[in-house]
Amino acid sequence: MHQTQRLRRGIRNLIHYHLQESINPHWLISFHYSEGKTHEAEVLGDTQDLKRKLQRLIYQARNKSIKGAGAYPYPKLLFFHEVSHQGTGQYHTHLIVEALPSSLNTQAAVEHLFSKTLPEKVKALSKWKSINIQRIHPDPSDHWRISNYLSKQTTPEHLSLDPFSSDLLSTTQCTYNRSKGNQ
């Protein structure tokens, strides 16, 4: 029991650190997968597919009028996978995302993105289960509530935070120089 509590506390503190210091959280989005998603490895692969297609849609919606702006900075994403409490063993995902391009950054646009656009492109997403989209406020107490909520299913056997799909490194840690001589 102590190991689980320490692990959960550590993950909760890691999430809180990222919400406070590493990213500028804007949306908390909860969504479901199509029937039968009970294997974590499948969900992790589906998440990678979702992330690629979401980034493509975000890139297409960027402000193209800004010339010479350099590399496009994608909004950072944090993924958390949980198992249903209703005994089905099926997964659902919570996603924390920074502000999206202005054409996508309204409640209605995010709802359309996750209820219509993405389920058409990512076959693993449910087309009929509910989606919950909430605006995250920059209040530290809100960040603690979210950190507690997203770490609740963490055990030594299951880590709700998806370290493979989440953007856990800060921008300075991710930058590198790919000049012609370094390729």
Residue pairs with C-beta under 8 A, 6 or more apart in sequence:
3 156
4 154
4 155
4 156
7 154
7 155
7 156
8 151
8 152
8 154
8 155
11 151
11 154
11 159
11 160
11 161
12 147
12 148
12 151
12 154
13 147
14 161
15 78
15 146
15 147
15 150
15 151
15 161
16 143
16 144
16 147
18 78
18 168
19 25
19 96
19 136
19 143
19 146
19 147
20 140
20 143
22 76
22 168
22 170
23 76
23 78
23 96
23 98
23 167
24 76
24 98
24 99
24 138
25 78
25 96
25 97
25 98
25 136
25 143
25 146
26 75
26 97
26 98
26 99
26 100
26 105
26 135
26 136
27 95
27 96
27 97
27 99
27 100
27 110
27 133
27 134
27 135
27 136
28 94
28 95
28 96
28 132
28 133
28 134
28 135
28 136
28 146
29 94
29 95
29 96
29 97
29 110
29 114
29 131
29 132
29 133
29 134
30 92
30 93
30 94
30 95
30 131
30 132
30 133
31 92
31 93
31 95
31 114
31 125
31 126
31 129
31 131
31 132
32 90
32 92
32 93
32 125
32 126
32 129
32 130
32 131
33 43
33 46
33 90
33 91
33 92
33 93
33 124
33 125
33 126
34 123
34 124
34 125
34 126
34 127
35 90
35 126
36 90
37 43
37 46
37 90
37 91
37 124
38 88
38 89
38 90
38 91
40 81
40 91
40 158
42 124
43 81
43 91
43 93
44 81
44 162
44 164
44 165
46 122
46 124
46 125
47 79
47 81
47 93
47 162
47 164
47 165
48 164
48 165
49 122
49 124
50 118
50 122
50 124
50 125
51 77
51 79
51 165
53 118
53 121
53 122
54 77
54 118
55 74
57 104
57 113
57 117
57 118
57 121
58 74
58 75
58 100
58 101
58 104
59 72
59 74
61 100
61 101
61 103
61 104
62 72
62 101
63 101
63 102
73 171
75 97
75 98
75 99
75 100
76 97
76 98
76 167
77 95
77 96
77 97
77 98
77 165
77 166
77 167
78 95
78 96
78 97
78 161
78 166
78 167
78 168
79 93
79 94
79 95
79 161
79 162
79 165
79 166
80 93
80 94
80 95
80 96
80 150
80 160
80 161
80 162
81 91
81 92
81 93
81 160
81 162
82 91
82 92
82 93
82 94
82 153
82 160
83 89
83 90
83 91
83 153
83 158
84 90
84 91
84 92
94 149
94 150
96 136
96 146
96 150
99 105
100 109
100 110
103 109
104 110
104 113
107 133
107 135
110 133
111 131
111 133
114 125
114 131
114 133
115 131
118 125
119 125
119 126
119 127
136 142
136 143
136 146
150 160
150 161
151 160
151 161
152 160
153 160
154 160
154 161
